[in-house]
C-alpha cells in the first residue's frame, strides 16, 4: 500500500481562541513526534498587518514578533509553518469596522471583488506574511463565499456571472501572492457550489470544462470533507476534482468544533475512509482541520486521538492496537483515558453526531427546548463517566480532565432539571418544587466550579482575548438558574399564580428525532433562548 508524503494539521486561531506561543510549541512537539510535516494557523484576522490597524483589533492577534517565533518553533520541530488566511469570505472580524472597511465589503464578511481597496488590504496582508513566514506556500481560503456578488457588488454593478467574478478575484489575489513569492492553495468548494446549486460535500458533479479551463494553473485545490464514511464517496469526489486538472490537497476534520467534548471516534472513522481513498487515488498531501466553531470550547489537545490515527493511516498502518501503543509513547497518556471523555456525548452509534454536553449545559430550564431528548438516565450515566475520569492521573493534561469532571457534575443535575421542574409544576406538587430549589442552588455552585476549571484550561492554552464570550455565556447561565430558582420559590409561596413558560406544552425540537435521543446542535445562542433567526 502507498502512503501520503506530506501530512499536516490546521489549527483554528480565529474562533475566539488564539493559542499562546508556548502552547503551540508544546503542540508542535507532539505532532512532530507523530510524523506530521506541516502546520497551518487559520488566522482570519488574528495577526498583525502593517498599515491596517483595525485588522485583528481587540482579537488577540499575533504580533510580527510572535509569528516569527512560532515559525522558528515549527522549524525546530521539523515542521513547515504555512500561513492560512482568508482573501474573500469569513472576514466578519474585519468588516465589522464599517468606517474602515464598508467600502470593500460585499455582504456578510465577504470582501468586495473588483474594488481597489480590497486589493490594497490583500497586498498589505501578503507583505506582512512575507516578513513573518519562512514558507512560501499559503492557503488563501475563499471557501463558503455564498453571497459573492449579491450584496454591495450587486448594488454597484448589477448581476454578473458569479463564477467569472470569483475567477477574476482569484486571479488578482494570485498575482499579489506571486509578487511576494507565494504559491497558493484554496478551498475548492466555491467552484462546485456555483455550478451545482450550492452543493459541495456530496458533489460528484463534473465542473464544466469551460470553467475548469479558466482556473489558474498556479493553484492547488483543497478538497475538504469531514463526515463521510464510505471510501467510494471520497474517491468519486477526488475524481470530480481531478477533472479540473489541478493539484489536489485533501483536508479531513478532527471534529473538535462541536462544543467542549471532541468526537474523535467519528473523526477517526471518517478519516480512515478518506485516507484510504487518498492513498488509492494517489493524493500525496493531506491535512487535518481542527476547527473551533462557536467559541472554541474544546481544548487544543482534544484532537490528539484523531491526529495519531491519521498520522499512522497516512503511513499505511491501520492497526488500532499498535496505534494506541504509539499514542501512549508520544503523549504519555493511555488511549482509553482520552477516549473515555467522549462518552459524555451520549452517542448510540459512532457515525452519528451528538453534543448534548453543550446544548444541555445552556438549555433554559423553563423553556424546555430540548426536553424531549431527555430519557431520565443521564444523571447516573454522567456519574459513571465522572468516576472513570477521576481515575486518570496525568500531570500534563490533568487540567483538561478537571474541566470534564466539573462538566459531568453540572450535567448530572442540569440534564433533566427542566423536565423534573415541569412535571412537578404540572402536578402542582409544592413539596417537589421546593425540593428542586435545592437542586437549583447546588447547580449554581457546580456551574461556578466548572467556570473556574474551564477558565484555567483557557488560560493554560490561549491568550485572554475571546474568553469574554464565556464570561457572558456562563455568567448568564448562572443568573438564569438563580432567576428560575427564585421564581419557583415565589410560586410556592403564593406570590405568583403561575409560571407561564411551564404552562406551555413542549413540542419535539425536530420532528424526525425520537424521544430521549441525543442530538447535534452547536449554537449557544439558540440553545439558551428562543430568538428569531435573521
N, C-alpha and C positions, 0 to 999 in steps of 0.2 A: 504494500500500500504506500502511496505517496505521502507527502506532508505539505504543510503550509510553511513557507520560508520566512515570512515577516509577520509577526504577531504583535498586536498592540492592545492598549487599554485607553479608553477615553473617559476622562473624569469631568463631570458636570460641576463647574465652578461658577454657575450663573443663577441657579435657583436658590438664592439666599445664602447658601454655604460657600464661602471662599476659603479653601483649605490653607492652613499655615504652611510656611516653607518647611518647618520641622516635620509636620505631618506628612507632607509629600515625600520628604527624604526617607521616612520610615516605610512608606508605601512603595517607593521605588525599589528599595532593597528586597522587599517581599516578591514583587512581580519579576524582578530580575532573576531572583533565585528560582522562580517557576519556569523561566525561559522566555519571557517577553523581551522584545527588542525595541518597541516604540511606545510612546505615551503621548496622548493629546490632552491638553487642558481646554475644555469647552468654555470659552470666555466670550459671551455676547458683548458685554461692555465692561467686564471686570478686569480691565488692565489699563494702564496709563497710556494715553495717546497725546503726544505733544501737539499743541495747537487746538485741542478740543477739551477745555476744562470741564465741561458738563458730561463728558464721556466717562461713565463709571462713577460719577459724583455721588458720594454717600453710600456707595455699594461695596466698600471694602476692596476696591480694585488693587491689583498687583502693581507696584511701582516698577519702574525700569530696573532699579537695583534688584528687587525681588525676583523679577523674571530672569535676569542674568544669573542669579544664584540658583534658581530652580533648574535652569538649563545646565549649569555646571553639575548639580547634584544628579541629574539624569545621566549625563555623560559619565560621571564617576561610577555609575551603576550599569554601564553598558547600554543605556537607553538613548534613543533619538527622541528629543522633545519636539513634537510637531505642533505648531500653532493651529488652533481650531476655533474659527471665528464665524461671524455672520456678515454677509455683504448684501443681504436683501431682506429677509424676514427675521422674526424673533428678536426685534430690536426695540421692544416697548420700553426697556430701561433707558434707552437713548431718546426715543421720540416723545417721551413724557415731557421733556423740556421744550415746550412748544415755541418759546421765543427764539430758541436757537435752531430747532430742527423741524418746525412745522413746514417750512418751505421745501423740505426734501422728504416729507412723509406722505406716502400714498394712502395707506389705510392700515390700522391695527398693527403697528410696529413694522410695517413694510416700507422700505425706502422707495423713494420716487425715482423710477427709471427715467433716463433721458434728461435729468436735471443736473446742472453743473455742480451745485452744492453737494449733491450725493457723491459725486466722484472726487470732490475735494476732501470730503470726510474719508472716503475709502483710501485715497492717497495718503492721508495722514496716518491711517491705521497701518498701512504697509510700511511706511517709513519707520514707525515705532517697532513693528515686528522685526524688521531687518536689523535693528540695533540690538535686540534682546535675544534672538534665537540663532543658534548655530545652524540648525536645519534650514534647508531651502525648499522644503515641502510645506504645503499649507492646505488645510481644509477650509474652504471658503463658505461652507454652509449652503444657503439658498434652498433649504427644504421648507415645505409646508407654507409656501407663499400663496395661499389660496386666493387672496383678493388682489393679486398683482394686476394693475391696470384698471381696477374697478373703484378706486377712491378718488383722490385728487387728480390722478392721471386722467381719469375719465372726464372730470370736470374741465381740465385744461386742454385735452387733445381729442376727446371723443373716444369711441370704442375702436380699438385696434386688435389685430390678431395677437393674442396673448402669448402664443408660442414665439412669434417673431420678437415680441417685446422682451421676453425672457432671454432669448438668444442674443439680442442686441445688448442688453445689460451685461450678460455674461461675458461677451467679447470685450467690453470696456473694462470689466473687472480683471480679466486675464491679462490685458495689456498692462495694467497697473502692477499686477503681481509680477509679471515678467520683467518689468522695469527694475524691480528690486531683487531679481534673481530667483523668484519662487516658481515652482511648478505646483499647480493646483489640483486638488481633488474636490468634488462636490457631491452632496447627497443627490441621488438620481430621481427622486420621486416626482419632481415637478414635470419632467418630460412625460412621464406616464399619466399624471393627473390631468394635464392639459389636453390630452388626446383621448382620455377614457372616462370622462365624467367624474373625475376626482378620485378614481380607484388607484391604489398603488400596491398595498401589501399582498393582495391576491391577484395582482395583474400579471397575466401571461400573454397580454396582447402585444403584437408587434408594433413598434414605433414606425410610423410611415417613413419610407426610405428618403423622401424629400426632406423630412425633418432631421433624420439621423445624419444625413449628409452635411447639414448645417452646424452640427455640434462641433466645436473646435477640437482639433486633434491634440492639442497640448493640454489635455484634461483627463484625469482619472474619474471614473464614476463609482460612487459608493452605493451599493445595493444594501439597504438596511431592512432587516426583518427579524422580529423579536419573539413571535409567539406561535410559530407553526412547528409541527412535529413530524412532518412527512418529508423524507429526503427527496422524493419525486417532485414535491412542490418547489423546493429550493432550486432543484436542477432546472425545472421549467422556467423559473423566473430568471435564473442566470442566463439561460439561452435567450430569453427575451432581451436581456441587457446586451448580450453578445452581438445581437443584430445591429447595435449602434456602432460596432467596430471601434470601441474604446476600451482601454484597460479597466478591469473591474476590480474593486476592492469590496470585500464583504464586511458588514458590521452587524454583529449579533447583540443581544441585550442581556444584562445581568438581573433585571427585574429588582432593582433596588429603589424604585421610584414610586412605590405603592403605599408609602407610609413608613412607620417605624420598623416594620419587620420585613426583611428581604424574602424573596421567593426563589431561592437557589434551586430548589427541586425542579420547578417549572423551567427555569432558565437553562439548567443542565440538560433536561430532556430536549428542549428546542435546539440547544447548541450542538448536541450530538448529531442530530439530523442535518443541521446546517453545515457543520464542519465536514461530515462525510460527503455531503453534496459538493462542497468547495473542493475537497481533495479529488473527487471523481471527475469534476469539471475542470480541473487544472487551475483553480484560483490560487494564486501564490501569496496573497496578502489579505489579512483579516484583522479586525479588532473588536473588542467587547466594549459596548457603551455602558456607562454607569450613570444614567440619568438620575435626577433628583427632583422630580416634578412636585409642585405644590408644597414646598417648604423644606426639602432636604432633611427629612426626619431620620432617615436610616443612616447609620454610621458609614463612613467611607470604607471601612473594612468589612461591611456586611456582604460584599460580593466575593469574598475570598474563596468560598467553595466553588462557585462558578468559574472563577479565574483559574483555579488549579485544574479543574476538569478541562477547560478549553485549551490550556497550555499542553496538556497531555493528549487530548484529542488531535490537536494540530500536529503532533508527532506520530500519530497513528496508534496511540495507546488508548484503548477504551476499557481497560481492566479496572473496575471501580475499586476493588480491594487494594490493588497496587497504588492507585491514585490516592486513596485515603492514607496509606502509609507515607507517601511523599508529602502529603499535606501536613502531617504531624512533623515531619522532618523540617519543612520550610517554615511553618508558623509556630510550632511548639504547642499546638492545640489539637486535641483529638477531633477527628471528623465528626463523630457523633455528638460532641458537645456543641459545636456550631450548628449542626443540623437540628438539634433539639429546639432551638429558637423558633424555627418555622412551624412548630406545632401550634404556635399562637395564632396562626392564620385560620385554624379550624377547618381545613380543607378535607373534603372526602376523596378527591382524586388529584393526582399530580397535575394533570393538564387542564385544570380549571383555575380561574383567578378568584381570589377572595382576600379581602383585607379588613376584617372586622375590627382588628386592633386599632384602626384609625377611625372608621365611621362610628363605631360604638363608643369610642372614647368621647367623641364630640357630640353624639346624638343627644338632642334635648329630651330630658326625662318626661316632660309633659306633652310634647308634640307627638312622640311615638312614631317618627318617620320610618324607623327600621324595626318596629316591634314585631312585625310578622315574621322576622328572621330569627327570633329568639325561640329556643326549644326548651329552656329551663335547666339544661345540664351544664351550662357553661361555667358556672362558679366552681364546680368540682373539677372540671377539666383544667381551668386555669390554676387551681390549687395544686394539681398534679404536675403541671408544667413548671410552676414556681419551684416545687420541691426538686425537680430534675435540674433546673438551672442553678439552684443553690449548691449542687454537688460539684460544680465546676470551680476549680481552683487554678486561676491563671492570672498572674500579675500583669502581663502585657495587655490583655483585653478585658480584665476584670471589670473596668468601668462600664463597658458595654453590657455585660451580663447584669450588672447592678441596675442599669436602666430598664432592662426587660423584666427583671424580678419586680421592680416597682410598678411597671405597667401591668403585670399579672395581678398584683394586689389591687390595682384600680378596677380592672375588668371583672374581678371576682364579684365585686359589689355592683358595678355600674351596668354590666351587660343586661341584666334582667330587671334592673331597678324600675324602669319606666313601666314595664308590664306589671310588676307587683303593685306599683302605685295605682295604676289604672284599675286593676282588679279590686283592690281594697276600696277605692273611691266608688266604683260601680256598686259595690255591696254596702256602701256607707258604713264600713267597718272602722269605727273611730279608733278602737284599740290597735288594729293592724296599722292604720295610718300613723298613729303616734309612735308605734314601734319602728316604722320605716324612717321617721325623722332621725332616729339614732343611726340608721344606715347612711342617711344623707350627711350627717355630721362626720361619721367615720370616713366617708368618701371624700369629703373636703380635705381631711388630713392626709389621705393617701394620694390624692391628686397633687397636693403641695409637695409631698415627698418625691413623687415622680418628677415633678417640675425641677427640683434641685438635682436629681440624678441626671436628668436629660440635659440640664444646663451644664453640669460637669462634663458630660460627653461632648457637648458642643465646644466648650472652652478648650478641651484637650485637642480637638481636631480642627477647629475653624477660627477664623477671625471673628471678632464680636459682631460685626455687621450682619444683619439678617435675623439675628435672634429676637429682635424687637417683634417680629411676626409671632413668635412663640410666646412671648410675654403677653401679647394681646390675646392669642388663642387660649392659652392655658389659664391666664388671668380671667378672661371672660367666662371660661368654663367654671372656675371656682365661684364666681359671683352668681352665675346662673344656678348652680347647685344650691347655694345659700338661699337664693330667692325662692326656689321651689320648696325648700325645707320650711322657710318662713310662711309661705302660702299655705302649706299643709297644716301647719300649726294654727294659723288663723281660721281655717275651715273647721278644724277640730274644736276650736274654742268658740265656735258660733259667730265669729267676727265677719265671716263671709258666707253666703248661702250656696255658693257653687265655685267650682274651678272649671272655667269654661272650656279650656283645652281638653280636660279629661272627660268631658261630656261627648266629645266627638268620636264617631266610630272610625277605627283605624282601617285603612284600605291597604292592600298589598303595595309595596314600594314599586314593584314591577309585576305585571300580570303573569309573566311566564316563570316566576320564581316560586318554588314550592315553600310552604310554611316551614320555618325552622332551618332554612338553608343559609349558609354564609354566602355573601355576595361580594362583588367588587365595586367600590365607589370611592374614588380618590379625589375628593373635593371637600376640604374643610368647611368652606362657607355654607354649602348646601347640605352638609351633614348637621351643622349646628343650628340652622334656621331655615324657615321657608322664605325664599326670596325669589321673585320672578327673574328668570334669565333674560338678559337684554339681547 
